[in-house]
Each structure stands twice: as structure tokens, then as C-alpha cells.
Amino acid sequence: MTLSESTYQLTITGTETDSHQVSIETMTQVLTGVQKTVYLLGAAKLKLPLQKRFVPNRDIKNLYTLHCGISEPGSYVIPIAQPEQSKLLDETPILEDFTNLLLAVGSGVQENLHNLIPDSRYREKVLRELLRYLPKPGSRWGLSFQHQGQPEIALESKAIRTVESWLVQAEEADAVMTVTGEMIRIDFDKNLVTLRYPPTSRELECTYLQDIEDSIIESRRELIQVTGRFTLDTDGHPKSLTDVTRIEPVDLSSFTFESVEQNGRRLKLDPALMLEPSLDEESAQLLVVSDESLNLNVYAQTREQLADDLVSELFFLWDEYATENPDNLTPKAQRLRESLLSRCKEDDSHAA
């Protein structure tokens, strides 16, 4: 199959693509992540031995290196094809496997993921790779993938929540926390990273999983967030973290919400709600966003939690003020009601 005949399309959507352009940073993040995911799927398919750190060998690259065509009009559409060499193997096309992976994530059906990747070690690596490039809540871009003749698979911010929930076992969820600090040193031989924890100025040693070493290297000169299982001291501060699953730079890029959804409901926002997160001054552990006109002041440990809480707060304000009889509200509450009604509209067609 040539690129001009490709039946697979990767589409980047959202406000970032309004001029049919995408930042190099976003493009690199997505395409690099897609390619590495396909390498992992190919290695799992061939049942190759899995090392602690996955590095595709020459054969894997020859078989499963993808090729991108010239982008097409639309949000930002990229035709994708796999090399001819891989068709010599008696196997399902690797891009069909990739499609089925995204279908499993998009639908939230974990059993389909297990059927696609029976080896739990490869399965975990694939999920961790997805975390690196799926759009986060409040991102100015989204992602979709489509095989000709099949429905489009939309991967909005809820997809990354699905991946996270599959990585964290239910019985361990309460033992996981995220801390923010300055990286002090890395010991690659011991899989150990040390950061300075601002509330206590304590150096905190974190034992990490080999899979996330690449993200540590990328984050080594920035303020970082570390997620893993923890041990607390008598004052409730973490003493150490083990089984660290995520190390990434603190993401203070702006949130953009053109709409928000909760329990089958959708609120459209016009103009879009744009918020600039910052770290709280007291502990430097909480991300904070605020909007005076909508009476929003939300904080959380992670960007994902912040987006969730922001959505919940918006729906709370809508139900408490926008739908209330103005005669029952104080003058200040009436002004908030007017702001909500001028900015938001509930999409009745989206009701469950």
C-alpha cells in the first residue's frame, strides 16, 4: 500500500488546529508515541524476549516503521501506512492491531486489550507509552484515528483516564500519591531519583520502574511531579516513594475548554474558557486555576485532578445559579448567574 492509497488516518483536532497547523511539539509527541506503540505491538506479536528497557532492534524497525503522507485539509489529517516488508508475514496488519488498541481504550473494554496483548509485561509498556501522548484534560488539541469505512475513534481526555485506571490496581489506588519537587540527582544503576520536597525541604528518594527512564531524562532540568506508592512520616509528609509510575515536568500550560461533560451532560462555553494554572505559593504542591467572572477557584495535586474538579465546579455553579430564579438570589449571585448564562449553554441534544 502506498501512502496515497492508505486507508488509515491520524487526525489532530481542537483549537490548536484552527489554521490547519499544529505545533512541532504536539506533532513530535504524537507521532513519536504512535511509532513506539506500534513497535511494542509488533514485538509482542512476534513474542520477542522483553528487556527491562524496550529498545526496538533492526528487524522490528524494518518491519514496523510507519510512514506519514502529506497532511490533508481538515483539522489536521495525516495519512499513515506501514512498510511493505511487514506484509510478508502471515499476521494481522500491525495498523489493524493499533486500531484495535485504540478501540479498546476508547470504549473502556479492558478485556479487548488483554486479548490483543496477552503478555502482561508488554501490555503495561504499551499503556505507559499511551500516557506519553494521549491528550490531557484541557489540552488545546485532541486525537482521533480511523480506518477507511470504519467509525472514527475519538481519543479525548477521558482516554488517558482509562489508561491510568488500567495501570493502577483498584486495591492500590488509595496508596498512590503525587508530589512535586526539584530533581536533585538520578542513580540509573539503582533506579533511584532524588528530589527536594518544598514543604519540608527534605530530600525524598523515589524508586522508579525501568519503563519510565526516558521521561526522567527528559525532565531532569525541570520542576517535576512524581507519582507512586508512598510512606508517610508522623506529620503526614511523604518519607519515600516506591514503584514510581510517572515522572514528568510540571505542566503549567494553559487549559482550554470549549465544552465540559459530566454524567451524560454537556455545557458549551463561548468564548472558550482559557485558564493559566500555577503552583500554590504556600506548599508548591497544588496546581491552582481561577476565573473571577465565573467565581472559579480550583486546586488539585495533578493536572488531571484539577480538570476533573474544574468540570464538577462548573456544573455545580450552573445548577445552583444559572437555573435558579433570579428573585431568589442575592445581587452578587445574580451577577454570577448572568455571567454563566452569557458564557455557557447546556446542550440538550447530548443528554444521556
Secondary structure, DSSP 4 states (H G I P E B T S, - for coil): --GGG--EEEEEESGGGTTS---HHHHHHHHHHHHHHHHHHHHHHTT----SS----HHHHHHH--EE---BTTTTEEEEE--GGGGGSSS--HHHHHHHHHHHHHHT-HHHHHHH---HHHHHHHHHHHHHHSPPTT-S-EEEEEETTS--EEE-HHHHHHHHHHHS-GGGGGGEEEEEEEEEEEETTTTEEEEEETTTTEEEEEEE-GGGHHHHHHHTTSEEEEEEEEEE-TTS-EEEEEEEEEEEE---PPEEEEEEEETTEEEEEEEEEEE--EE-TTTS--EEEEEGGGTEEEEESSHHHHHHHHHHHHHHHIIIIITS-GGGS-HHHHHHHHHHHHHEEE-GGG--
